[in-house]
Amino acid sequence: MVGEVVLPAAANFTNLIIHQNYKKMEQKEFKREVVDYIYVAVDGAEFSNKDQCVEYEKSARCAVEARYHQLVVKKLTEYDILHFGCDENVVEVVEIKDDNDKEIVTRLYAHINGYQRSNEYVQNFYNRLETGKVFIDRGYDYEDIWYIGSLEKIFSDIKKAAEV
C-alpha cells in the first residue's frame, strides 16, 4: 500500500498502522500570564529569590548592629534605672550626635521590626529621636527596640505625670 507503514510485530505494534498523511501539524497561538515575585528587603533592596533576601537582611542587620553599637555609651538594666522592672531587659545609653546617628538607630528599629524604611512607624520613630544621650530599651534578647528618651524628656514626663 502506498503511504502506509506497517510496524513489525516484534515491536508489539501488530495492529498499528501509521499513515504518512494521517494528520497535518497545526500551530496554535495562546497567551500565558507569568507572575514573578520580587522580595524587598527592609532597606529597599530587591531580590528575585526569598532565601537571598533573607540572607541579605541578616547581613544588613549585622552591619547596622555593628554601627549602632559604636553609639552605645553604657549598658544598664531596667532595674538599674528604676529599681523595679526586669533586671534582664537591657537599656542602652546611646549618644546621638547628628542625623546620621539618628538614621543608624532608625535603621536598626526598621530591621528588628521588619518595616520598610518608608513605613509611618519608622518615620515617627526617627522624628522622636533627640540628639544627645538617650535611653534605648533593647529587651532581654536584643529582638526588641524601644525609644525611651533623653534624661530631660524622662524627667519632664515624670514631672507632668506627677502634677495634680
N, C-alpha and C positions, 0 to 999 in steps of 0.2 A: 504494500500500500504506500502510496506517495503521501508524504507529510506526516507519517506516524512513526514513532519509535517504540519498539517493544523492549522492555527491560527483561533481562534473563531471570529465570525462576530462582536461581541461586541467591539473588538479591532480595528474595521474599516479596517481590512485587509482581507476582504472576499475572494478576488481572489488571495491573495499572498500565494504562497506555497514555503516553504524553503526546499531545498534539502540538506541533510546532506553532501553529497559529491559534492555539486554544484561547489565549486572552492577550489583548494588547495592553501595554503598560499605560497607566493613567497618571497624570500629575494633578495633585490636588493642592490647593492653597488654603492654609489655615493660619490664624494669628494666635499666638500664645502670649499670655501675660506672665512676665517674670518679676518676682518680687525679691529684691535684695535687701538685706538688713545691714545697717551701719550701727556700730556700737560706739557711743560717745562717752569718753572718759569725763570725769568731773571737771577737768580743766579745759574741756572743749575738743581735745584731740579725738580724731575719728579712726575707727578700725573696722575692717570687714569681718573680723573673727573675734568672738566673745572672749576666748581664752587670752588672746593677745591684749585685749583691752584690760582684762583683769590683772594680767601681769604688769602692764604699764602702770595701772593705778597703784599697784603695790609698790612699785619702784618710785613713782612720783610721790606717794605718801612718805616713803622713806626719805626722799630728798627734802620734802617740806619739813618733816620732823627734825631733820638734822639742822636746817636753817632756823627753825623755831627754837631748838634747844640752845642755840647761841644767844638768844634773847633772854633766857631764863637766868635770873639773878639768884633766886633761892627757892628751895622746895620745902613746903610745910605740909601739915595735915590740917583738916578741918578742926580737929581738937586743939592743935597748937594755937590756932587763931581765936576760936570761940569758947574753948574749954568745954565744949559739948559737941556732939556730932560724931561722925565716924573717923577714927584715927587711921583708917586705911585709905580714905579719899585724899588724894594728893592735890594740894593747892600750890600753884607756882606763882612766884612774883616775877613778872615779865617786864622788862624795860623797853618801852616803845618810844623810839626817838623821832620817827618820821612816818610818812605814808607808806614807804617801802616795808617798814617793820609791821605796820597795820595790815598790809597785804599778805605778809607771811603768816601772821596769826589767822587771818581770814581764810586763806587757802587751806590751812590745817583744819579749820572748822568745816569748810566745804568737803574736804576729803573724809573726815570722820563721819559726817552726817550723810554722805552720798549725794550732796547737792551740786548742781551746776554753779559756777561762779556767778552767773547772772540771776540766780534764784533770789527772790524777795527776802527770804530769811537771811541769806548770806549777806546781802546788801545792808540789811538792818544791823546785822552783827558788826559789819565794817564801820557803819556810821556811829555805833555806840562806843567803839574803842576810843580811848583817850590816849594822849601822849603822856609819857612819864611812867612811873612804876604802877602797874596794875596787877590785880589778882585774877588768875585763871584757874578754875576748878577742872581737874582732869579726871575725876572719878578715881576708882581704885585700880582700874585695869588699862588706863590710857585710851579707852574706846569712847570716852565722852569728853566734851569740852564746853565749859560754860564761862561766860564773862561775868565776873563779879563786879569789877570796877576798881577805881583808884581809892586810896585811903580817904581822900577828901570826899569823894562821892559816897562811900560807905558811911562815913560819919554824918554827912548831910542827910542821907536817907534815914539813919537811925534817929537823928535829931527830929526830923519831920514826923517820923512814926511815933515818937515819944511825946510830941506836943499834944496838949489836951485842949 
